[in-house]
Amino acid sequence: MESYDEIVGFDYMDENEWKNWIREKFLPLHKQLSIILKLRESLENILKTNLKEAFNQRYIREILLGGITKEGEYTQNSLAKLYKDALGIYINPKEWIAYCRTRLNPVENGIECKFEDTSFFVFITEIKELVEEILSKIEIEPQHIEDKEIEEIMNSPEKILEIIKEIYKSIVSISANHDYHMFFVLNTRCIPRFFIEKAYPKLKENFEKVAQILDLEEKFVPNINDEKIRREYTLIGHKENGFADTLFDVQHTIWNYFNFSKDSFWDGERWVDLKSIREIFSLIVTPKDLVEEYKEVISRFFSSEVDISKKIMLISIDKFDCKDCIREFEQQDRRDGYWYNREVYGIEFILKDFLIEKVEHTLGYRRSWSGQRGTTSRLHDEQFPLTTFFSNLSLPLFLGVISIVIEGNKILVESNFSD
């Protein structure tokens, strides 16, 4: 069987290989993202300075009024709608039409130009910040955006679609779905040493060199006297805020924004409208759902359920279950109602010496008599060897299906693709 050393097609031990990859893939992406943000800034400055004077410019009228019907609606390929959804710059089209019908000049009678941070704008901003972190870590200077590049788009506002198309192509090309550099980053997120060295045999003799390049470290060292077992079952992973950690953040962010099976997601501050982002990309391509695409590629590794421990199973790429909870649901007395739609999450394994002693998790369900959701917690006895536990976790960790965090004597396990 081939190792990944023979598959990936690049020398992950070569620092210049990584730097050249960043120059080739991330520098152009940074420029494209910067053009979008500088275009927004330039237009905002022009429109806030003197709206009446700005409307004397043909490109301003196209950006704010292009593709608006006599009823104040946007047409299917409205340029004004594109700038509203992408850059968050717009006027109320119905208000504009209402002024015009009364033969009043909207600009002279109080119509306002509005500026919002749309989901697409938030996406562009977040990706740009992460790309700048990457460039900074390996001391690559980003390209300067010339004023004439922005003026060129202003004079032909539809050219924004060319930039959006390049952004889409660049982001898809650097994702772990399509790039082995990013796939390697995914593989090394947190993984037992024996498994990553089996997948990449050259790592065994060159780990320190790769660790220095990517900022890898030992995340967990088992408390056991056997030196061979201690070494093989040590967890290797990304240093916090290191090079690989930031690249992983890029990948995670890409999957968040290109998970088009969802209409939205909560980013911790706001609801991000994925539907509007998909619609913008749909103007120039058929956008890929990168999460579904990746899940489809790796699904052959998870054709059947995977035992994580005695009690916990990974029954699909994005779902856990519990053997004791399955029996509990099957043995319910249904005469007075029952629970259904079982969900197992918030999984914490409790470590004692070299054993997984117990597992605690949240159990979600619906009540048959009301359909309402409910949650409770469950604690199960495990007495499961840590070596077997880490072996069971290795493939899902390697492929980025799950992630683990160790806090004291607790090992937290969660799906990277669950809702």
LINKA-V949589 format. One line per field, one symbol per residue. ss: DSSP state (a for helix, b for strand, c for the rest). psi: psi as a letter, one per 20 degrees, with the letter a starting at -180 (. if undefined). burial: b if it has 9 or more other C-alpha atoms within 8 Angstrom, else e. A space follows every 50 residues. Layout:
BEGIN
ss = ???
psi = ???
burial = ???
END
This chain:
BEGIN
ss = cccaaaccccccccaaaaaaaaaaaaaaaaaaaaaaaaaaaaaaaaaaac aaaacccaaaaaaaaccbcccccbccccaaaaaaaaacbbccaaaaaaaa accccaaaaccccbbcccaaaaaaaaaaaaaaaaaaacccccccccaaaa aaaaacaaaaaaaaaaaaaaaaaacccccaaaaaaaaccbbbaaaaaaac ccaaaaaaaaaaaacbbbbbccccccaaaaaaccbbbbccccaaaaaaaa aaaaaaaccccccbbbccccbbbaaaaaaaaacccccccaaaaaaaaaaa aacccbbccccbbbbbccbbbbaaaaaaaacccaaaccbbbbbbbbbbbb bbccbbbbbbbbbbbbbcccccbbbbbbbbbbbbbaaaaaaaaaaaaacc cbbbbbbccbbbbbbcccc
psi = pqrihighjqniiohhggghgggghhghggggghgghhgggghggghhgn gghhiipghghghhipkprijkqprgkphhhghghgikprqohhhghggh hjkqohhikjqqpqpqnrhggggggggggghhgghhhjlppqqpoqhhhg hggghmhiihhgghghggggghhiqhhiphghhggghjgoqqhhghhhhn hihgikghghhhgimqrphpoqnqhoggggghjpppapqpjaghghhhhg gggghgikmjiqhrqpjihrppnhghgghghihiropqnhghgghggihh ilirqppgahhpqoirhkprrpghhggghhjqojhkrrqalpppalpopp podkqogrpqrpoqrqphiiiqqrqaqqpqqfmpphghghghigghggjj hrqqppocjpoppqqijq.
burial = eebebeeeeeebeeeebbbebbbebbbbbbbbbbbbbbbbeeebebbeee beebbeeebbbbbbbbbbeeebbbeebbbbbbbbbbbbbbbebbbbbebb eeebebbeeebebeeeebbbbbbbbebbebbbbbbbeeeeebeeeeeebb eebeeebeebbebbbbbbebbbbbbbbebbbbbebbbbbbbbbbbbbebb bebeebeeebbebbbbbbbebeeeeeeeebbbbbbbbbbeebbbbbbbbb bebbbebbbbeeebbeeeeeebbbbbbbebbbeeeeeebbbbbbbeebbe ebeebbbbbebbbbbbbbbbbbbeebeebeeeeeeebbbbebbbbbbbbb beebbbbbbbbbbbbbbbeeeeeeeeeeeeebebbbeebbbbbbebbbbb bbbbebeeebbbbbbbbee
END
